[in-house]
Amino acid sequence: MPNPAHRASRSVVFFSSAFVLLWVIIASFPFLWTLWGSFKVQADFFSKADWRYALWGTRTLIETGDTFTGAGYAGAWIQEEFWRAAINTLVVVFFTVLISLTLGTLGGYALARSGQKYAFWLLMIALIFRAMPHITLVSGYLLPFFEWNLWGHLPTSIIVLVAINQPFTLWMLHSFFLNIPKDLDESAKVDGCTQFQAFRHVIIPVMWPGVITTGLFSFLLAYNDFAVTSMLLSEENRTMVPAIYGFLGSTQEEGNVMFAVAAVVSATAPLFVLVMFFQRQIVSGLTAGAVKG
């Protein structure tokens, strides 16, 4: 006779698996639908007559001779030169993450190892600065950037994004450093290391998952930013998110929606690859310090 506890455990596994499967389908459907629609024409993907046109490519077959077309990608990347926006995004993201992590690791380590009261107040000021809406911070930068002829260039957006992101990296890395025993620093000094050598050769390798996690969040902030890059960059230097917005047009000028759809898929796909590649480090970083033994 089957054990009741065994039947209950199988039921829990079944319903848990069904829930996870349902959640994955619901969560992935918007992206998969957009990916599918990016190979259709606008009359199919945004059809008012029958939503099933987007499934079968009825108008796409009539207009192009095939049920799939890469016109959206060709128009976005070649005709509208979306590749320039992609390169600008890579430059902005790379330097934002590099500067944020460099200052964040040094500052977080110093604040975590400092026994002074000013460390707490510095973190409080950083938290207040981080809580402010981005648009209020950007407006404060506009006047000096215009007066010094710095508006429209990539370094201006990098400076502002680092300023916005730095409080977050300080807080997150500070919490990681607090979970690392000070005995490691002292042991390294006994072996002849200086304070910086102990930080570089002993502490950083231990908390590397935390650095990866913080770097990923910094990457997402810079990669997905719209307010800062749209206000501080000129049209020729804009990044991907403002460029996608430009494809949609305005009330005065008609855009090309399918260019925007193809650009959205192109901008989203690297995020999936990045998260899948660093998934172990992300999980390790997010759970670091959760259990102390």
C-alpha positions as CSV (number, residue, x, y, z in Angstrom):
1,M,0.0,0.0,0.0
2,P,1.5,3.4,-1.0
3,N,2.7,5.6,1.8
4,P,0.4,8.7,2.2
5,A,3.4,10.9,2.8
6,H,4.9,9.6,-0.5
7,R,1.6,10.3,-2.4
8,A,1.6,13.8,-0.8
9,S,5.2,14.5,-1.9
10,R,4.4,13.4,-5.5
11,S,1.4,15.7,-5.5
12,V,3.5,18.6,-4.3
13,V,6.1,17.9,-7.0
14,F,3.5,17.6,-9.7
15,F,1.7,20.9,-8.8
16,S,5.1,22.7,-8.3
17,S,6.3,21.5,-11.7
18,A,3.0,22.5,-13.3
19,F,3.2,26.0,-11.7
20,V,6.8,26.5,-12.8
21,L,5.9,25.4,-16.4
22,L,2.9,27.8,-16.4
23,W,5.0,30.6,-15.1
24,V,7.8,30.0,-17.7
25,I,5.2,30.0,-20.5
26,I,3.6,33.3,-19.3
27,A,6.9,35.0,-18.7
28,S,8.4,34.0,-22.0
29,F,5.4,34.5,-24.2
30,P,5.8,38.3,-24.7
31,F,9.4,37.9,-26.0
32,L,8.6,34.8,-28.1
33,W,5.6,36.6,-29.6
34,T,7.7,39.6,-30.4
35,L,10.5,37.4,-31.8
36,W,7.9,35.7,-34.1
37,G,6.3,39.0,-35.1
38,S,9.6,40.6,-36.0
39,F,9.7,38.4,-39.1
40,K,6.3,39.6,-40.3
41,V,5.1,42.8,-41.9
42,Q,3.2,45.4,-40.0
43,A,-0.1,44.5,-41.6
44,D,0.2,41.0,-40.0
45,F,1.7,41.7,-36.6
46,F,-0.6,44.6,-35.9
47,S,-3.6,43.3,-37.9
48,K,-7.0,44.6,-36.8
49,A,-8.8,42.2,-39.0
50,D,-7.6,38.9,-37.6
51,W,-4.9,38.4,-35.0
52,R,-4.1,35.0,-36.6
53,Y,-2.6,36.8,-39.5
54,A,0.5,37.2,-37.3
55,L,0.6,33.4,-36.9
56,W,0.4,32.4,-40.6
57,G,1.9,35.5,-42.2
58,T,-1.0,36.1,-44.6
59,R,0.0,39.7,-45.6
60,T,3.7,38.9,-45.3
61,L,3.2,36.2,-48.0
62,I,1.3,38.6,-50.3
63,E,3.8,41.4,-49.9
64,T,7.1,39.5,-49.9
65,G,6.3,36.1,-51.4
66,D,7.2,34.3,-48.2
67,T,5.6,33.8,-44.7
68,F,8.8,35.2,-43.1
69,T,10.8,38.3,-43.9
70,G,13.9,39.9,-42.5
71,A,12.9,43.4,-43.8
72,G,12.5,44.7,-40.2
73,Y,16.1,43.8,-39.3
74,A,17.5,45.0,-42.6
75,G,15.7,48.3,-42.2
76,A,16.7,48.8,-38.6
77,W,20.4,47.7,-38.8
78,I,21.3,48.8,-42.4
79,Q,18.8,51.4,-43.5
80,E,18.6,53.2,-40.1
81,E,22.1,52.2,-39.0
82,F,21.0,50.7,-35.7
83,W,24.5,49.2,-35.4
84,R,25.8,52.7,-34.5
85,A,23.4,52.8,-31.5
86,A,24.6,49.3,-30.6
87,I,28.2,50.4,-30.6
88,N,27.4,53.5,-28.5
89,T,25.6,51.3,-26.0
90,L,28.6,49.0,-25.7
91,V,30.8,52.0,-25.0
92,V,28.5,53.5,-22.5
93,V,27.9,50.2,-20.7
94,F,31.5,49.2,-20.6
95,F,32.8,52.3,-19.0
96,T,29.9,52.7,-16.7
97,V,30.3,49.2,-15.3
98,L,34.1,49.5,-15.2
99,I,34.2,52.8,-13.3
100,S,31.2,51.9,-11.0
101,L,32.8,48.6,-10.0
102,T,36.3,50.1,-9.5
103,L,35.0,52.9,-7.3
104,G,32.4,50.6,-5.7
105,T,34.8,47.9,-4.6
106,L,37.4,50.3,-3.2
107,G,34.8,52.5,-1.5
108,G,32.7,49.5,-0.3
109,Y,35.8,47.8,1.2
110,A,37.0,51.0,2.9
111,L,33.5,51.7,4.4
112,A,33.1,48.0,5.5
113,R,36.5,48.0,7.2
114,S,36.2,51.4,8.8
115,G,35.0,51.6,12.3
116,Q,34.2,55.3,12.1
117,K,30.7,56.8,12.4
118,Y,31.1,58.8,9.2
119,A,30.9,55.5,7.2
120,F,27.3,55.1,8.2
121,W,26.4,58.7,7.3
122,L,28.2,58.4,3.9
123,L,26.1,55.4,3.1
124,M,22.9,57.2,4.2
125,I,23.7,60.2,1.9
126,A,24.4,57.7,-0.9
127,L,21.1,56.0,-0.3
128,I,19.2,59.4,-0.4
129,F,21.0,60.2,-3.7
130,R,20.1,56.8,-5.1
131,A,16.4,57.3,-4.2
132,M,16.1,60.6,-6.1
133,P,14.3,60.3,-9.5
134,H,16.8,60.2,-12.4
135,I,15.1,63.0,-14.2
136,T,15.8,65.4,-11.3
137,L,19.5,64.6,-11.4
138,V,19.7,64.9,-15.2
139,S,18.1,68.4,-15.1
140,G,20.8,69.5,-12.8
141,Y,23.5,68.5,-15.2
142,L,22.0,70.1,-18.3
143,L,23.1,73.7,-17.7
144,P,26.8,73.1,-17.0
145,F,27.0,70.6,-19.9
146,F,25.5,73.2,-22.3
147,E,27.8,75.9,-21.0
148,W,30.9,73.8,-21.3
149,N,29.9,72.3,-24.7
150,L,29.8,68.8,-23.3
151,W,26.2,68.0,-24.2
152,G,25.6,65.3,-26.8
153,H,28.8,63.3,-26.2
154,L,29.1,59.8,-24.8
155,P,31.3,60.7,-21.8
156,T,28.6,63.0,-20.5
157,S,26.1,60.2,-20.2
158,I,28.8,57.9,-18.7
159,I,29.5,60.5,-16.0
160,V,25.9,60.8,-15.1
161,L,25.2,57.1,-15.2
162,V,28.1,56.4,-12.9
163,A,26.9,59.1,-10.5
164,I,23.5,57.6,-10.4
165,N,24.7,54.0,-10.1
166,Q,27.5,54.6,-7.6
167,P,25.4,54.6,-4.5
168,F,23.9,51.3,-5.5
169,T,27.3,49.6,-6.0
170,L,28.6,51.1,-2.8
171,W,25.7,49.7,-0.8
172,M,25.7,46.3,-2.4
173,L,29.5,45.7,-2.3
174,H,29.6,47.1,1.2
175,S,27.2,44.4,2.3
176,F,29.3,41.7,0.6
177,F,32.5,43.0,2.3
178,L,30.8,42.9,5.7
179,N,30.2,39.2,5.3
180,I,33.9,38.5,4.8
181,P,35.8,38.1,8.1
182,K,38.4,40.6,9.0
183,D,40.6,37.7,9.9
184,L,41.4,37.2,6.2
185,D,42.9,40.7,6.0
186,E,44.9,40.2,9.2
187,S,46.2,36.8,8.0
188,A,47.3,38.4,4.7
189,K,49.1,41.2,6.5
190,V,50.9,38.6,8.8
191,D,52.1,37.0,5.6
192,G,53.6,40.3,4.4
193,C,50.8,41.8,2.3
194,T,50.0,45.5,2.4
195,Q,46.4,46.5,2.9
196,F,45.8,46.9,-0.9
197,Q,47.6,43.6,-1.6
198,A,45.3,41.9,0.9
199,F,42.3,43.5,-0.8
200,R,43.4,42.5,-4.3
201,H,44.8,39.0,-3.7
202,V,42.7,37.7,-0.8
203,I,39.4,39.6,-0.5
204,I,38.4,40.1,-4.1
205,P,38.8,36.4,-5.1
206,V,36.5,35.5,-2.2
207,M,33.8,37.9,-3.1
208,W,34.0,37.5,-6.8
209,P,30.4,36.3,-7.2
210,G,29.3,39.5,-5.4
211,V,31.3,41.6,-7.9
212,I,29.7,39.7,-10.8
213,T,26.2,40.3,-9.4
214,T,26.8,44.0,-8.8
215,G,28.3,44.4,-12.2
216,L,25.3,42.7,-13.9
217,F,22.9,45.1,-12.1
218,S,25.1,48.1,-13.2
219,F,25.1,46.7,-16.7
220,L,21.3,46.6,-16.8
221,L,21.0,50.1,-15.4
222,A,23.2,51.5,-18.2
223,Y,21.9,49.2,-20.9
224,N,18.2,49.9,-20.3
225,D,18.5,53.6,-19.5
226,F,16.3,56.0,-21.4
227,A,16.0,59.2,-19.3
228,V,19.7,60.0,-19.1
229,T,20.7,58.9,-22.6
230,S,17.8,60.5,-24.4
231,M,18.3,63.9,-22.7
232,L,22.1,64.0,-22.8
233,L,23.0,62.5,-26.1
234,S,22.6,63.9,-29.6
235,E,20.8,62.0,-32.3
236,E,24.0,60.6,-33.9
237,N,25.4,59.4,-30.5
238,R,22.2,58.0,-29.0
239,T,22.2,54.5,-27.6
240,M,19.8,51.6,-28.4
241,V,16.8,52.4,-26.2
242,P,16.4,56.0,-27.5
243,A,17.0,54.7,-31.0
244,I,14.2,52.2,-30.6
245,Y,12.0,55.0,-29.4
246,G,12.9,57.1,-32.4
247,F,11.7,54.3,-34.7
248,L,8.2,54.7,-33.3
249,G,8.0,58.2,-34.7
250,S,5.9,61.0,-33.2
251,T,2.6,62.8,-33.8
252,Q,4.3,64.9,-36.4
253,E,6.4,62.2,-38.1
254,E,5.4,58.6,-38.9
255,G,7.9,56.0,-37.8
256,N,8.4,52.4,-38.8
257,V,7.0,50.1,-36.1
258,M,8.6,46.9,-37.5
259,F,12.0,48.5,-37.3
260,A,11.3,49.0,-33.6
261,V,10.1,45.5,-33.2
262,A,13.3,44.0,-34.8
263,A,15.4,46.4,-32.7
264,V,13.7,45.3,-29.5
265,V,14.5,41.7,-30.2
266,S,18.1,42.6,-31.1
267,A,18.5,44.5,-27.9
268,T,16.8,41.9,-25.7
269,A,18.6,38.7,-27.0
270,P,22.0,39.6,-25.5
271,L,20.5,40.0,-22.1
272,F,19.3,36.3,-22.2
273,V,22.8,35.2,-23.2
274,L,24.4,37.2,-20.5
275,V,22.2,36.0,-17.7
276,M,22.5,32.4,-18.8
277,F,26.3,32.7,-19.0
278,F,26.6,34.2,-15.5
279,Q,23.7,32.4,-13.8
280,R,25.9,30.6,-11.3
281,Q,27.8,33.7,-10.2
282,I,24.5,35.6,-9.9
283,V,22.9,33.0,-7.7
284,S,26.1,32.8,-5.6
285,G,26.3,36.5,-5.3
286,L,22.6,37.0,-4.3
287,T,22.8,34.3,-1.7
288,A,26.2,35.3,-0.3
289,G,26.0,35.9,3.4
290,A,22.4,34.4,3.7
291,V,23.8,31.6,5.8
292,K,26.6,32.1,8.3
293,G,28.3,29.1,9.7
